[in-house]
Amino acid sequence: MRILHVLPHPGGGAETHIDLLERLPGTAHRRVCLSTGRTPLQGALSIPRNWPAILRAARAADVVDVHGDLPAMLSVPMLRSGPSLWTTHGLHFSRRSHGPRGAVVDRWLAAACAAADVTVCTSAAERDELTARSRPRGRLEVVHNAVDPPPPVDRDAVRAELGLADGQVAVLYLGQLEARKDPLLAVRAAAGVPDTVMLVAGDGPQRDELAAAGARMLGFRRDPERLLAGADVLVMPSRHEGLSFAVLEAMAAGLPCVVSDGPGNPEAVGDAGIVVPAGDEAALRAALARLAADPAERARLAEAARARAASEFSVDRFLERMGAIYAEVAAGSPAAAPAPGPAPSP
C-alpha cells in the first residue's frame, strides 16, 4: 500500500507520527510538504510552486494522508478525489481563528471532514472540538499518538555533561520555542523555585527571549532520551496541543510532568502528572516548588507516568488502529485523479 503524507512544512510532531507509521508491514510511505518553512510568507511563496508535484504524487498513491487542519482545508479537492484521510495534530490554525475568520475556518473544516474518508483525531479533545465547531458529516476516529519505551541511559553521565550538581532539580522544557507553547512562562515560574535549573531544548522564534530570561539553552537536540534521563521534571505549559510527543516521551522515561490544562495535555497525563491552569505563572511555580521539595512525590508520579505510557500509548496499539484505518480507506473508495487545484485559502 502506497501512502502519501502531505505535511504543512518539514519538522514537527507529524514527522514523528509518520516515523511510527513507517513500521506498518506492507506499506510504503512518501512525505511531501506544502511549504518550505513555518512562516506565512514561506507558505505563500512555496505552496503554489509545490502543488503540481504534490498532485502527481497523489495520483501514484493508494491513500493520501494530509496532516494538520490548514493543509486539510487547502486540500479538500484532493481529499475528495480518492482514498484519503486527514490527521488533526492539534488543530493549531483553527484554534487561533476567531470571529469572522473563525466562521470561515469552521466551514472549511466541515468540508475537509466530509471530503476525507476518515478524520483521525490525535486526542478526544480534538474530536469534541471539531464536533462542536464544525458539526462535521464525516467519520471521526480518535487514535492517540504513541511512544516507545526509552533505551537505557546513564543518568549520572548526562547530568555531568549538563553541569548539574547533586541536589539540583532539573526542570526540562522540550519542544518548539513559540508563543503557543509558552516556554517563557515555564522559565519565569522556575526562576522562583530554589535549587532548580531550567533547561530548554528546542528552537524557534522565542530562542533569544528565553536565553535573556535566564534559561540554560540546549538548542535543538536529536537525543531527547538523554535529556529526559538527566532531568527531574518535564514542564509543558502549552495553551493547546494535539497529544504532545514530548510529554509522552517523558512519561515513558518515568519523568513527572507538569502541564497546562490546554486541550490535549490533561488527556496525555491523566492522574500521572500535575495539571495547572494555562497561563497561570503562580500555579505553575507552586507545582514546580512542590515537586522540587518532595523527592518521594516525584518518584510516585514517575512510576505512574511510566505505567500510563505503557498501557495507554503503546506503539502496538497505535499501529493496529492506523493499519486497520488505512486498509479500510484503501479498500473502500476507488482511486481517482486529484482535482486540478487546491481549495481556496480560508
C-alpha positions in Angstrom: 0.0 0.0 0.0 1.5 3.3 -1.1 0.7 6.1 1.3 1.4 9.7 0.5 1.7 12.0 3.5 1.1 15.7 2.9 2.7 17.9 5.6 2.4 21.6 6.2 6.2 22.0 6.4 9.2 20.0 7.4 9.6 19.1 11.1 7.1 18.9 14.0 5.1 16.2 15.6 3.6 15.0 12.3 7.1 13.8 11.3 7.4 11.7 14.4 3.9 10.3 13.8 4.9 9.2 10.3 8.1 7.7 11.6 5.9 5.3 13.6 3.6 4.6 10.7 6.6 3.5 8.6 6.7 0.4 10.7 3.4 -0.8 9.3 4.1 -4.0 7.3 3.1 -4.0 3.7 3.2 -0.2 3.4 5.4 2.3 1.6 5.4 5.9 2.8 6.3 9.1 1.0 6.4 12.6 2.5 5.8 15.9 0.7 5.5 19.4 2.2 3.2 22.2 1.2 5.6 24.8 2.4 9.3 25.0 2.7 9.0 26.6 6.2 6.7 27.7 9.0 6.1 31.3 8.2 3.1 32.6 6.2 5.5 34.2 3.7 7.3 30.9 3.0 3.9 29.3 2.6 2.6 31.9 0.2 5.7 31.6 -2.0 6.2 27.8 -1.9 2.7 26.3 -1.9 1.7 27.3 -5.5 5.1 26.1 -6.7 4.9 22.7 -4.8 1.3 21.9 -5.6 1.7 20.3 -9.1 4.3 17.9 -7.8 2.0 17.0 -4.8 -0.8 16.2 -7.3 1.5 14.0 -9.3 2.5 12.2 -6.1 -1.2 11.8 -5.1 -2.0 10.1 -8.4 0.6 7.5 -7.7 -0.6 6.8 -4.1 -3.2 4.3 -2.9 -4.0 6.5 0.1 -3.4 10.2 0.8 -3.0 11.3 4.4 -3.0 15.1 5.0 -1.5 16.3 8.3 -2.9 19.4 10.0 -6.0 21.4 9.8 -4.8 24.1 7.4 -3.3 21.6 4.9 -6.6 19.7 5.1 -8.6 22.8 4.3 -6.3 23.6 1.4 -6.5 20.1 0.1 -10.3 19.5 0.1 -10.5 18.7 -3.7 -7.6 16.2 -3.3 -9.2 14.6 -0.3 -12.5 14.2 -2.2 -10.9 12.7 -5.3 -9.6 9.4 -3.9 -9.0 7.3 -0.8 -8.0 9.8 1.8 -7.8 10.8 5.4 -6.5 13.7 7.3 -4.9 13.8 10.8 -5.5 16.7 13.1 -2.3 17.1 15.1 -3.6 19.9 17.4 -6.0 22.0 15.2 -3.5 24.8 15.6 -4.8 27.0 12.8 -8.4 26.7 13.7 -7.7 27.3 17.4 -6.2 30.7 16.7 -9.0 31.7 14.3 -11.9 33.6 15.8 -14.7 35.9 14.8 -15.5 36.1 11.0 -12.3 34.2 10.1 -13.2 31.5 12.6 -16.6 31.1 11.0 -15.0 30.6 7.6 -12.5 28.2 9.1 -15.3 26.1 10.6 -17.0 25.8 7.2 -13.7 24.6 5.6 -13.1 22.2 8.5 -16.5 20.7 7.9 -15.7 20.4 4.2 -12.4 18.7 4.9 -14.1 16.2 7.2 -16.8 15.5 4.6 -14.2 15.1 1.8 -12.0 12.6 3.6 -13.0 9.0 4.2 -11.8 9.4 7.8 -10.6 12.2 10.0 -8.1 10.9 12.5 -8.0 12.9 15.8 -4.9 12.5 17.9 -7.0 13.3 21.1 -10.6 13.1 22.2 -10.4 16.9 22.9 -9.8 17.4 19.1 -12.8 15.2 18.2 -15.0 17.0 20.6 -13.8 20.4 19.4 -14.3 19.5 15.8 -17.8 18.2 16.5 -18.8 21.4 18.4 -17.3 23.9 16.0 -18.0 22.3 12.6 -20.7 19.7 13.1 -18.8 17.5 10.5 -20.7 15.0 8.5 -17.7 12.7 8.0 -16.3 9.9 10.2 -14.1 10.9 13.1 -11.8 8.4 14.8 -9.6 9.1 17.9 -6.1 7.4 17.6 -3.7 8.6 20.3 -0.1 9.2 19.5 2.3 6.5 20.8 5.8 6.2 22.2 8.4 3.5 22.5 10.0 2.7 25.9 13.3 4.6 26.1 16.7 3.0 25.7 18.8 2.7 28.9 20.8 5.9 29.5 23.4 6.7 32.2 21.7 9.4 34.2 24.8 10.4 36.1 26.8 10.8 32.9 24.1 13.0 31.4 23.9 15.2 34.5 27.7 15.6 34.5 27.6 16.7 30.8 24.9 19.2 31.7 26.8 20.6 34.7 24.1 19.6 37.2 25.2 19.4 40.8 23.9 16.9 43.3 20.7 18.2 44.8 19.8 20.4 41.9 16.4 19.7 40.4 16.5 19.9 36.6 13.3 21.2 35.1 13.2 20.5 31.3 11.2 22.1 28.6 11.4 20.2 25.3 9.8 21.5 22.1 9.3 24.3 19.7 10.1 27.7 21.2 7.0 29.6 20.2 4.2 31.5 21.9 1.6 28.8 21.7 3.7 26.5 23.9 4.5 29.4 26.3 8.1 28.3 27.3 8.7 31.8 28.7 6.1 31.1 31.4 8.0 28.0 32.4 11.3 29.9 32.7 9.7 32.6 34.8 8.0 30.1 37.0 11.1 28.0 37.6 13.2 31.1 38.4 11.2 31.5 41.6 11.9 27.9 42.8 15.1 27.3 44.9 17.6 24.7 43.9 16.2 24.3 40.3 17.8 24.6 37.0 15.7 25.4 33.9 16.8 23.5 30.8 15.3 24.5 27.4 15.8 22.2 24.4 14.5 23.2 21.0 14.5 26.0 18.6 12.1 28.7 17.4 11.3 32.4 17.4 11.5 32.8 21.2 15.0 31.5 21.5 16.7 34.8 22.3 14.0 35.9 24.8 14.4 32.6 26.7 18.1 33.0 26.9 17.7 36.5 28.2 15.2 35.3 30.8 17.9 33.0 32.3 17.2 29.6 30.8 20.0 27.2 30.2 19.7 26.8 26.4 20.5 23.4 24.9 19.5 24.1 21.3 17.8 21.7 19.0 18.6 18.1 20.1 18.3 14.8 18.4 18.8 12.9 21.7 15.8 13.8 23.8 16.0 10.4 25.6 19.3 11.6 27.1 17.9 14.9 28.3 14.9 13.1 29.8 17.2 10.7 31.7 19.1 13.6 33.2 16.1 15.7 34.1 13.8 15.5 37.2 10.6 17.2 35.9 9.2 18.0 32.4 7.2 21.1 32.1 4.8 21.7 29.2 2.7 24.9 29.7 1.3 25.0 26.1 -2.1 26.6 25.6 -3.1 23.8 23.3 -1.7 20.6 21.9 -2.7 17.6 19.9 -1.1 14.9 22.0 2.4 16.1 22.8 5.1 13.6 21.9 7.4 15.4 24.3 5.0 14.7 27.2 4.5 11.0 26.1 8.3 10.5 25.8 8.8 12.0 29.3 6.1 9.7 30.7 7.7 6.7 29.1 11.0 7.7 30.6 9.5 7.9 34.1 9.6 11.7 34.4 7.0 13.6 36.4 5.2 16.1 34.1 3.7 19.5 35.0 1.4 20.5 32.2 -1.2 23.2 31.5 -4.9 22.5 31.1 -4.8 23.4 27.5 -6.5 20.8 25.2 -4.5 17.6 24.9 -2.3 17.9 27.9 -4.7 16.6 30.6 -5.6 13.8 28.3 -2.0 12.8 28.0 -1.0 12.8 31.7 -4.3 11.7 33.3 -3.7 11.1 37.0 0.0 10.6 36.4 1.0 14.3 36.3 0.1 17.7 37.6 -2.2 19.9 35.6 -2.3 23.7 36.2 -4.3 26.5 34.5 -2.8 27.7 31.2 -1.0 31.0 31.6 -1.0 30.9 35.4 2.6 31.6 36.5 1.9 31.3 40.2 0.2 27.9 39.9 3.0 26.6 37.7 5.6 27.9 40.2 3.7 26.3 43.1 3.6 22.9 41.3 7.3 23.0 40.5 8.2 24.0 44.0 6.1 21.1 45.4 7.9 18.6 43.2 11.4 20.1 43.8 10.9 19.8 47.6 9.4 16.3 47.6 11.5 13.5 46.0 9.0 10.9 47.1 6.2 12.6 45.2 8.5 12.8 42.1 9.1 9.1 42.4 5.4 8.3 42.8 4.5 10.3 39.7 7.4 8.9 37.8 6.1 5.3 38.3 2.5 6.3 37.5 3.7 8.1 34.3 5.7 5.1 33.1 2.8 2.8 33.7 0.3 5.1 31.9 2.6 5.4 28.9 2.9 1.7 28.6 -0.8 0.9 29.0 -2.4 3.8 27.1 0.1 5.0 24.4 1.8 1.8 23.2 3.1 1.7 19.6 1.5 -1.7 19.0 -1.9 -0.3 19.7 -1.3 2.8 17.5 -0.1 0.7 14.6 -3.0 -1.8 14.9 -5.6 1.1 14.8 -3.9 3.0 12.0 -3.2 -0.1 9.9 -6.9 -1.0 10.1 -7.9 2.5 9.1 -5.5 2.6 6.1 -6.7 -0.8 4.9 -10.4 0.2 5.1 -9.8 3.5 3.4 -7.8 1.9 0.6 -10.4 -0.8 0.0 -13.5 1.3 0.3 -13.0 4.1 -2.2 -12.0 3.8 -5.9 -8.8 5.6 -6.9 -9.4 8.7 -8.9 -7.2 11.5 -10.2 -7.0 14.5 -7.8 -8.7 17.7 -8.8 -6.5 20.3 -10.6 -6.0 22.8 -7.8 -6.1 23.4 -4.0 -9.1 24.7 -2.2 -9.1 28.5 -1.6 -7.2 29.7 1.4 -9.5 30.3 4.4 
